Amino acid sequence: MTIVRCPSCDGFGWFEDEIGLGEDCDWCAGAGYVYRDAAGRDQPIPPQAYPQVADQLEMLEAERLRELGYQGVAKKPWQQQIRQGTLLGRDPYADDRQ
């Protein structure tokens, strides 16, 4: 069997319901990925199999995040636009950089 991105949630592992609450995807049981057999049938990856497939899942997830535009480098808080003075009206990290 191969591991593929869940066709139902597209790898996210969850859905937002009508009121904005997140619910695990029923198709993949929240993993974001499923087993696909030679006949093309999908089934959830059982939790007890996670230790054996963890490296492959990490690789697939890194690939999915790159497709979404993630660069793989975290920004320090004072480099994040949301925390810069232009969005907050002040620089909350000015004291940290002195």
Solvent accessible surface area in square Angstrom, and as a share of the most:
residue,aa,sasa,rsa
1,M,139,0.62
2,T,85,0.49
3,I,13,0.06
4,V,37,0.21
5,R,68,0.25
6,C,1,0.00
7,P,76,0.48
8,S,49,0.32
9,C,8,0.05
10,D,80,0.41
11,G,3,0.03
12,F,94,0.39
13,G,2,0.02
14,W,116,0.41
15,F,90,0.37
16,E,112,0.50
17,D,39,0.20
18,E,172,0.77
19,I,138,0.70
20,G,43,0.41
21,L,108,0.54
22,G,53,0.51
23,E,96,0.43
24,D,98,0.51
25,C,2,0.01
26,D,141,0.73
27,W,125,0.44
28,C,0,0.00
29,A,63,0.49
30,G,29,0.28
31,A,32,0.25
32,G,0,0.00
33,Y,6,0.02
34,V,0,0.00
35,Y,36,0.14
36,R,81,0.29
37,D,34,0.18
38,A,117,0.91
39,A,70,0.54
40,G,44,0.43
41,R,163,0.60
42,D,39,0.20
43,Q,81,0.36
44,P,61,0.39
45,I,1,0.01
46,P,45,0.28
47,P,95,0.60
48,Q,139,0.62
49,A,17,0.13
50,Y,71,0.27
51,P,102,0.64
52,Q,141,0.62
53,V,18,0.11
54,A,44,0.34
55,D,125,0.65
56,Q,75,0.34
57,L,29,0.14
58,E,122,0.55
59,M,112,0.50
60,L,32,0.16
61,E,48,0.21
62,A,40,0.31
63,E,76,0.34
64,R,18,0.06
65,L,61,0.30
66,R,149,0.54
67,E,112,0.50
68,L,108,0.53
69,G,46,0.44
70,Y,113,0.43
71,Q,152,0.67
72,G,49,0.47
73,V,113,0.65
74,A,92,0.71
75,K,126,0.53
76,K,109,0.46
77,P,49,0.31
78,W,87,0.30
79,Q,91,0.40
80,Q,51,0.23
81,Q,119,0.53
82,I,110,0.56
83,R,91,0.33
84,Q,66,0.29
85,G,27,0.26
86,T,120,0.70
87,L,93,0.46
88,L,87,0.43
89,G,71,0.68
90,R,154,0.56
91,D,55,0.28
92,P,48,0.30
93,Y,47,0.18
94,A,41,0.32
95,D,115,0.59
96,D,98,0.51
97,R,111,0.40
98,Q,182,0.81
